[in-house]
Amino acid sequence: AALEALSPTPSPLPEVTLYNLQGDATTLKAASSGVTLVNLWATWCPPCRREMPVLEAGQQRYPGVRFILANQGENPHQVRQYLTEGQLHFEHLLLDPHADLGRYAGNRGLPLTLLFDQQGQEVGRHFGPLSDASLHHFLSQHLPGDTP
């Protein structure tokens, strides 16, 4: 399973319905734009909590990548409270109340980060928390030209 998570078979963006904190529905495809990083996380997950500042900073460091944070199975109140307490801001934070993305990925652990190219094909996966260096390495393999 670990090897499979590291070398995904290219597959398109899954057809899943996600929700913003106000309860409005969207699809992952509609929320994606160009190269898209999708991070599966939860507030109860210590490694997820450790990587949140890295992902928040990554939004600015990699403007050519759409960062989507997909909370797995928690209610909007829990997520909003965590973000407020941590003074975290994400441009594209969505709720995945039924953990559909986790099922798509065949994953039972968090955090998991998926990367989709401009055509919406999955090109990479990273299981576990990302550091600044591992995020840079993960993205630089899939972005054209020099990355910051």
N, C-alpha and C positions, 0 to 999 in steps of 0.2 A: 504494500500500500504506500509506503514511504517513497519508493522509487517511482511509482505511478504519479504521485503528487508532484514530484520533481520534474517529470517529463510528460506533460499532458499531451494527449492526442489533440491536434488542433480542432477546435470546435467553436461554433458561433456563440455569440452572446445568448444566454438562456432566456427563454420567454417566461419571465417571472414578473409578478406585480409587487411593487414596493410602494411605501407610503412615506410622505414627509411628516414632520412632527405635528402638522396641523390636520393630518388624516387624509390628505389628498393623494389619490392613487396615480402611479406612473409605472411605466415598464422600464426595465434596465436599458433596453435599446433606446427609448426616448430620452433617458437621463444621460446616456453616453454621448461623447463627442470626440472624434479622433481617437488618439491613444488614450485608453481609459484604464485606470487602476481601480480595482474594486477590493476593498478591505472588509472581511467578515470579522466581526468583533462583538463583545458584550461587556457591560460595565462590571460584571462579577469576575471577569477574567484578568488576573494580575499581569500577564504578559501583554495583553491588549492595552491595558492602562499605561504600561511603560512605553509603548510605541506611539501613543496618541500625539505627544509633542513632536515627534519625528514626522508623522503624517501631516500635522498641521503646518509645520515649516515647509514640508515638501510641496504643498500647494503653491507657495510662492517661488520656491527654488526651481520648480519644473513647470513653468506656465503652459508648456505644450502638452501637458498630461492632465486629463480630467480625473480628479481624485473623488471617488464615491465611497463613502463609509456606510456599510450596510449592517446595521445592528441586527443581531440574531435573536429574535424571540422576546424582546423586552418591550414594555409599554412606553408610550411617549413620555409620560411623567418621569419614569426612572432615567431615561436617556437625557431628557432636558435638565434634570437635577444634576446628573453627573457632569454634563457640559458646563453648566453654570458654576458648579463648585470648582471645576478644574480650569475655569476661564478659557475654555477651548472653543474655537470657531471653525466650522467646516462649511465650505460653500455648498457641498452636495452630500448632506447627511440624510440617509433614508432608513426606514424600518423594514425589516424582513420578518414579519411576525410569525411565519410558519417555517422559517429557516429553509426556504426553497433553494437559496443559493448554496447552502451547505449540502443539501441533497444532490444538487447539480454537480458539485465538486467531489461528491463521494467522501466528504470530510466529516469527521466527528470531533475535531479539535479546533481550537481557536488560539491565536489569530491565524487567518489564512488570507493571503493577498493574491489576487488574480490580475493578470495584465492582458488586455485586449488591444489588438492593433487597430489601425484606421479602418480596416474592413470589418471590424467586429469579430475577428478570430482570436481565440485564446492563444497567447504566445508565451506565457510564463506563469509560474506559481511559486510562491514562497510561503512555507509553513513556519510559523513562529514569529516572534517580534522582530521588526525591522529596526536597525540602527541607522544613523545617517549614512554610514559607509555601505551597509548592505542594501539600503534603498538606492543609493547611487549606482552600485554594481548591478542591481536588478534592472533598473531602468536603462542604464547605458547600453546594455546588450540589445535593446529594442528601439532605441531612439536614433533617428538619423543625425549625423554630424556630431559635434562636440556637445556634451551636456555639462552644465555648470558643476 
